[in-house]
Amino acid sequence: MLGKGVVVGGGGTKAPKPSFVSYVRPEDIHTNDKEVTEKEVTLHLLPGEQLLCEASTVLKCVQEDSCQRGICGKLVCTDFKIAFLGDDESALDHDETQFKNKVIGENDITLHCVDQIYGVFDEKKKTVIGQLKKYPEKLIIHCKDLRVFHFCLRYTKEEEVKRIVSGIIHHTQAPKLLKRLFLFSYAAAAQSSPAPDPENQTVMFDTLKDWCWELERTKGSMKYKAVSVNEEYKVCERLPAYFVVPISLPEEEIEHFQGHGIPIWCWSHHNGCALLKMSALPKEQDDGILQIQKSFLDGIYKTIHRPPYEIVKTEDLSGGFLSLQEIQTAYSKFKQLFLIDNSTEFWDTDIKWFSLLESSGWLDIIRRCLKKAIEVAECLEAQNVNVLLLEDTASDLCCVISSLVQVMMDPHCRTTLGFQSLIQKEWVMGGHCFLDRCNHLRQSDKEEVPVFLLFLDCVWQLVHQHPPAFEFTETYLTVLSDSLYIPIFSTFFFNSPHQKDSNVGRECQELQSKPPALPTVWDWAVQFEPKAQMLLKNPLYVEKPRLDKSQRKGMRFKHQRQLSLPLTQSKSSPKRGFFREETDHLIKNLLGKRISKLINSSDELQDNSREFYESWHSKPTDYHGLLLPHIEGPEIKVWAQRYLRWIPEAQILGGGRVATMRKLLEMVEEVQSLQEKIEHRQGALQAEAPSLLRNSARLSSLFPFALLQRQSSKPVLPTSGWKALGDEEDLAKREDEFVDLGDV
């Protein structure tokens, strides 16, 4: 489907043995049907993709409590993916195939999407890695998109088992070289794609013109300038070739400090204030160097800080806010809730699911990020002060907070092209280490931190709470998160623009050829047919009304964001966190110490931000103005479509968002038809709604990521639980009370 297929089965659990035992081997079944088998195991390779190893007579298993069943086929491993080729579980008609991903099949796993591999040895589940002395009878693969695959190798030839297991482990777990990424093989072998539509193009921010355009769009060109001092990455390999700095900052200062400690412009507010970010200066012990750095930072703060209108507030994100270790630990616990091996395991954990969810801390981290973004928005919107985000590298949490602030404050960033351009500006050109944070090369598990996924989860909270404000849907965010692990797109496979450009150039020199055109993830036609791409667009999106020319002449431009502002007067800067009172202290700390003590690390919103937050939520929402999320406990929810889509027990047959979308698309079709009649056009309007949605009873709430999956079995409660509940008659008479269901 739009995502990949789903297989949920069991491996290491001790389920009751089935009462029926088949003595017919799978290969015996297929020997009488060779022609059909050959048809079914056709392997489709992408340009540049090579087959590495394969094994026949493999069963892809689905385990439902005591009932085991599977599909017999072939398991293959290429330099791009692991693929299972077998009988299709359900014959898809033409409409259904329109929703399939064109790059990744339902039973395909890209090598970069593999998270953990387990083997079942004598009914025991163990992690497998490196060289094996004994090979498992079953292989269980946990994927980073939270799918779980079970492959039974009991009927496979021994030499084929050794070959496929060793191949999968080596190509998914062993450290890799960057130049061995499939991205380069694909780009060199793929045919040149057609030129993109110039009217429907994401701004890539790889030219000086793009940055100048963004300055003009946000009206920041009066105080900030785009510089080309880093062309060919002569100054700093961490920064892009072009970026924006305060207009009074000399370019020679940028060169002198090699781009470190430079205030980089992110975005300008309509009232003249700006959001900036800055990395830490290198720590030097020499007193002379320290004095030069102190003078340099003093000049920078004078450049940004122009009282009484433009005061600068600093937000240190590298100390006291969140650590990468906290994010990594929380997500590691959180994802285990969704990597379900079988139905029994699902129902066993269901009783204590909410306590496990709370103990993971993932939703609390999302809340803290949204809270920090609200505080920054309040400074820009209500207090009219510049905000400078500080971080050691300015490429992790700076990306999260600066992007969230822009999504909340700039309606352009809530359009599809605007959101994609924002990711290009703040994440790709901002130097976020996608290669390390996604651990694409398997070189350091400690560096693997889902920072970008955290950002998408925060954006989903906004999309979920304010659907009409966004041109894209949650399905768009889900497939975007899946695209992190598809190595044919250059967008999420480098640590910096310099790393991308230098490696592409090196490859071309070795091959003595022109630089290959590395595709970007924003070309959605590579993955999806036009009908499937419609599921990425929000039919409820409220477009900004356009004024005709007569209206524009008679009125002075006033930014739409002001329509949703709380009527809060600009406040003078408080004593804590602002330049005037703590300049010397900040400079001292930036040179060697952290300033976490200067930032309020309380879990509650600060007083000013609380008043700002409550005032905004007390007014009608302007979907083209400031947009704030609800951050109270119950309002931060689990992103169900991404995390629960592969668990059939958690789905609703014919219901959920599928039923809602069906009704919505029917209304859209009716409105379009009425508009057609009003305009006296000939012929009936062809509905753009996917015809498949008209029969929602065939679907479940995991659509469009899988179709017609197996249904949930009955909940498995311990015997002690049923005894505690008592008879039905007694239960009906009893008042609501806590019932101990036992320790599951």
HELIX and SHEET records of a PDB file:
HELIX    1   1 PRO A   26  THR A   31  1                                   6    
HELIX    2   2 LYS A   34  GLU A   40  1                                   7    
HELIX    3   3 HIS A   94  THR A   97  1                                   4    
HELIX    4   4 LEU A  111  CYS A  113  5                                   3    
HELIX    5   5 GLU A  158  GLN A  173  1                                  16    
HELIX    6   6 LEU A  178  ARG A  180  5                                   3    
HELIX    7   7 PHE A  182  ALA A  189  1                                   8    
HELIX    8   8 LEU A  208  ARG A  217  1                                  10    
HELIX    9   9 GLU A  231  TYR A  233  5                                   3    
HELIX   10  10 GLU A  251  HIS A  256  1                                   6    
HELIX   11  11 ASP A  287  ILE A  304  1                                  18    
HELIX   12  12 LEU A  324  LYS A  335  1                                  12    
HELIX   13  13 SER A  343  ASP A  350  1                                   8    
HELIX   14  14 TRP A  353  SER A  360  1                                   8    
HELIX   15  15 TRP A  362  GLU A  381  1                                  20    
HELIX   16  16 LEU A  397  MET A  409  1                                  13    
HELIX   17  17 PRO A  411  ARG A  414  5                                   4    
HELIX   18  18 THR A  416  ILE A  423  1                                   8    
HELIX   19  19 GLN A  424  VAL A  428  3                                   5    
HELIX   20  20 PHE A  434  ARG A  437  1                                   4    
HELIX   21  21 ASP A  445  GLU A  447  5                                   3    
HELIX   22  22 VAL A  451  GLN A  465  1                                  15    
HELIX   23  23 PRO A  467  ALA A  469  5                                   3    
HELIX   24  24 GLU A  474  ASP A  482  1                                   9    
HELIX   25  25 SER A  483  TYR A  485  5                                   3    
HELIX   26  26 PRO A  497  LEU A  511  1                                  15    
HELIX   27  27 TRP A  524  VAL A  526  5                                   3    
HELIX   28  28 PRO A  530  GLN A  533  1                                   4    
HELIX   29  29 MET A  534  LEU A  536  5                                   3    
HELIX   30  30 LYS A  549  LYS A  553  1                                   5    
HELIX   31  31 GLN A  560  SER A  564  5                                   5    
HELIX   32  32 PHE A  579  LEU A  590  1                                  12    
HELIX   33  33 SER A  596  LEU A  598  5                                   3    
HELIX   34  34 ASP A  607  HIS A  617  1                                  11    
HELIX   35  35 GLY A  633  GLU A  635  5                                   3    
HELIX   36  36 ALA A  640  TYR A  643  1                                   4    
HELIX   37  37 PRO A  648  ALA A  650  5                                   3    
HELIX   38  38 ARG A  657  ILE A  678  1                                  22    
HELIX   39  39 SER A  691  ARG A  694  5                                   4    
HELIX   40  40 SER A  696  ARG A  698  5                                   3    
HELIX   41  41 THR A  719  LEU A  725  1                                   7    
HELIX   42  42 GLU A  728  LYS A  733  1                                   6    
SHEET    1   A 8 ASP A 108  THR A 110  0                                        
SHEET    2   A 8 LYS A  81  GLY A  86 -1                                        
SHEET    3   A 8 CYS A  67  THR A  78 -1                                        
SHEET    4   A 8 LEU A  51  GLU A  64 -1                                        
SHEET    5   A 8 VAL A 148  CYS A 152 -1                                        
SHEET    6   A 8 LYS A 138  CYS A 143 -1                                        
SHEET    7   A 8 VAL A 114  PHE A 121 -1                                        
SHEET    8   A 8 LYS A 124  THR A 127 -1                                        
SHEET    1   B 2 TYR A 224  VAL A 227  0                                        
SHEET    2   B 2 PHE A 243  PRO A 246 -1                                        
SHEET    1   C 4 ILE A 264  SER A 268  0                                        
SHEET    2   C 4 ALA A 274  SER A 279 -1                                        
SHEET    3   C 4 VAL A 385  GLU A 391  1                                        
SHEET    4   C 4 ILE A 311  ASP A 316  1                                        
END                                                                             
